[in-house]
Amino acid sequence: MSEADNKPATAGAPKPSAAKTGRNRRKSRELALKGIYQGLMNQSELPKILRDMADDADFDRADQAFFRQLIEGVAEHMQELEQRIAVYVDRAVAELSPIEHAVLCLSAYELIYEPGVPYRVVINEGVELAKIYGGTDGHKYVNGVLDKLAAEARPGEVGQRRP
């Protein structure tokens, strides 16, 4: 028997690429952002938001379980997320642009409730969403707020990365 015969059947099988997984999660975050925005603007209920997002052209390309986890988690913890964000913003949370508000809630949820996602990934994804959907310099504001929240929400992880 050759060495190749002793390897598990999956040893030579291609693994999903990190880029593909990242794209699926990025699409999940984009859909969650759209849903949170819809909820903020239209006071839509979660079941309607979920139906509307399922009709989005990108829905099939997203990690749907992760999308649901994000949107349901933000909906469940919205009041706490806004309170945690309020400490780091320079105005009332209700006065933030709706996109920045939605990005900050989404990213705050991940920082607080998704410890398996590295804080740098959470901040980067939030900044990228703010660049795509937000105002001209909104991503800089989002970056500053998330950096401060990360230091509070994940002091051990952030402390390890800082000199």
Secondary structure, 3 states (H helix, E strand, C coil): CCHHHHCCCCCCCCCCCHHHHHHHHHHHHHHHHHHHHHHHHHCCCHHHHHHHHHCCCCHHHCCHHHHHHHHHHHHHHHHHHHHHHHCCCCCCHHHCCHHHHHHHHHHHHHHHHCCCCCHHHHHHHHHHHHHHHCCCCHHHHHHHHHHHHHHHHCHHHHHHHCC
